[in-house]
Amino acid sequence: MAERIRLRQICLLTERLEPIIDTLIAVFGLQVCHGKADLTRYGVPYEEPPAHSAAFFSKHGLASAQLPIGDTFLELVSPTRHDTPASRYLSRRGGGGYMVIAEVEHPDPFLERAEVNGVRLAGTVDYPTYHELQLDPRDIGASILSLSSHKEGAPFDGQWYPAGAHWREKVQPGYKAIRCAELACSDPARTARQWAAVIGTDPIAVGDAWRIPLERSEIRFVHDREGRGDRLDAIYIEGGNFPSAIDAAKQAGLAAAGRSINIGGLKFKEVSSDGAN
């Protein structure tokens, strides 16, 4: 794999932002750093978004909130209208993992490989300082894959346009990053090969699962053992106090067992002490 690529953000689709935000604060102690919604109750002063950003979110009928986990991000999105792809997805599948967002230096090689492999674009974001290609899950499998890059500044310099200018102030102590996105699939090998063909590498078999290593992160493909259909099923978090989070989740009546907590249809899992997922 010649091009730099790392897992930078996970998108969770939910009917309403506030209940999931409140749960994430109660369980993990996370904080909101930015978003396209009125988030003043979470200590984020309302700022009028730039015209290009406001137009995009209005067009797609979305509200959003960003929560930093180290230097990676969990984005919550909820539909503001019923005539949108996100609203239709919620009606069909319910809430849960919606998009895997990777940071890349240059999107062109990935776009070329997508075209060669017959993977269509589900959408694009083209702002003055930020660009995003969203690959259609009907072609790539399981989830939208977004390939995102900055148009200014040094590549991989830590900035992240979707999180706003002040996200570092909201990072909670101990958290390092989201290290892994895990996709549950009816055919993990096939889906892994489809993603790997666009990323520009070969998937690696690990038992009956598959993985694609990225920079300081990875994407894993496992068998769908719950019959919920192919989906972005879980993320693995490094850092924080996971035993306390498990206790808080149980007190809140959430499904929590071992090293896994289910919030809003997405499983939150702990990276083990040896770095393995």
HELIX and SHEET records of a PDB file:
HELIX    1   1 LEU A   17  PHE A   28  1                                  12    
HELIX    2   2 THR A   40  TYR A   42  5                                   3    
HELIX    3   3 ALA A   51  HIS A   60  1                                  10    
HELIX    4   4 PRO A   85  ARG A   93  1                                   9    
HELIX    5   5 ASP A  108  VAL A  116  1                                   9    
HELIX    6   6 PRO A  137  ILE A  140  1                                   4    
HELIX    7   7 TYR A  161  ALA A  163  5                                   3    
HELIX    8   8 TRP A  167  LYS A  170  5                                   4    
HELIX    9   9 PRO A  188  ILE A  199  1                                  12    
HELIX   10  10 PHE A  242  GLN A  251  1                                  10    
SHEET    1   A 8 HIS A  34  LYS A  36  0                                        
SHEET    2   A 8 LEU A  62  ILE A  69 -1                                        
SHEET    3   A 8 THR A  72  PRO A  79 -1                                        
SHEET    4   A 8 ILE A   5  LEU A  13  1                                        
SHEET    5   A 8 GLY A  96  VAL A 104 -1                                        
SHEET    6   A 8 ILE A 144  HIS A 150  1                                        
SHEET    7   A 8 TYR A 130  LEU A 135 -1                                        
SHEET    8   A 8 LEU A 121  ASP A 126 -1                                        
SHEET    1   B 8 ILE A 204  VAL A 206  0                                        
SHEET    2   B 8 ALA A 209  LEU A 214 -1                                        
SHEET    3   B 8 SER A 217  HIS A 223 -1                                        
SHEET    4   B 8 TYR A 175  CYS A 185  1                                        
SHEET    5   B 8 ARG A 231  GLY A 239 -1                                        
SHEET    6   B 8 LEU A 266  GLU A 270  1                                        
SHEET    7   B 8 SER A 260  ILE A 263 -1                                        
SHEET    8   B 8 ALA A 256  ALA A 257 -1                                        
END                                                                             
